[in-house]
């Protein structure tokens, strides 16, 4: 069943590209992933009896099919103004907090 759905999706996608006359520069793909940045393995002697940290950030990456336009990484974190960014003037990613409403 899943294989038939994949075949249907591919055929539908190809026909959409052909009817709309889209080029690879016009087709974008975005993907979201979570990064547990404070995770320490629970199997070390230093962490015996401690709970695993759930500190994580969400990262969104996006680029076109031609590969000539890749957007900045979009980070979503917990803090509105992380202290680690205090003196950073030029930031290579876009950062927002879960609490930011923009």
C-alpha positions in Angstrom: 0.0 0.0 0.0 2.8 2.5 0.9 4.6 1.7 -2.3 1.5 2.6 -4.4 1.2 5.9 -2.5 4.8 6.7 -3.3 4.3 5.9 -7.0 1.1 8.0 -7.0 2.9 11.0 -5.4 5.9 10.9 -7.7 3.6 10.7 -10.8 1.4 13.6 -9.5 4.5 15.7 -8.7 6.1 15.1 -12.1 2.8 16.1 -13.8 2.6 19.2 -11.7 6.1 20.2 -12.6 5.4 19.7 -16.3 2.0 21.5 -16.4 3.3 24.5 -14.4 6.6 24.5 -16.4 8.7 24.7 -13.2 12.5 24.8 -13.2 14.7 23.4 -10.4 15.3 26.9 -9.2 11.6 27.2 -8.4 11.2 24.0 -6.5 12.1 24.2 -2.8 12.4 21.6 0.0 12.4 22.4 3.7 13.1 20.0 6.5 12.8 20.3 10.3 14.9 18.5 12.8 15.4 18.5 16.6 18.8 18.8 18.2 19.3 17.7 21.8 22.2 20.1 22.5 22.6 19.4 26.2 22.3 15.6 26.0 24.8 13.6 28.0 24.8 9.8 27.7 23.3 8.2 30.8 25.8 5.3 30.7 28.8 7.3 31.9 29.9 7.1 35.6 29.5 10.9 36.0 25.8 10.8 35.2 24.7 7.8 37.2 21.3 8.5 38.8 20.7 11.7 36.8 17.8 12.3 34.5 18.4 12.9 30.8 18.2 16.6 29.8 15.5 17.5 27.4 17.1 20.8 26.3 16.7 21.0 22.6 16.4 23.3 19.7 14.5 22.9 16.5 16.3 23.6 13.2 14.7 24.3 9.8 16.8 24.1 6.7 15.6 25.0 3.2 17.0 25.0 -0.3 16.0 24.7 -3.9 16.4 21.7 -6.2 19.1 23.3 -8.2 21.2 23.8 -5.1 22.0 27.5 -6.0 19.8 29.0 -3.3 20.1 27.8 0.3 18.4 29.9 3.0 19.9 30.6 6.4 19.2 28.0 9.1 16.2 28.9 11.2 16.7 28.0 14.9 13.8 27.8 17.4 15.0 27.7 21.0 13.6 28.1 24.5 15.1 31.5 25.6 13.9 34.8 24.1 17.4 36.3 24.6 20.1 33.7 25.2 23.1 35.0 27.1 25.4 33.2 24.7 24.3 35.7 22.0 24.9 38.8 24.1 27.8 40.3 22.2 27.2 38.7 18.8 26.9 41.3 16.1 26.6 39.2 12.9 24.7 36.0 13.4 24.9 33.3 10.6 21.4 31.8 11.4 17.9 33.2 12.2 17.0 32.6 15.8 13.5 32.8 17.4 12.2 31.6 20.7 9.1 29.5 21.3 7.7 32.5 23.1 8.3 35.0 20.3 5.1 35.9 18.5 6.6 37.2 15.2 
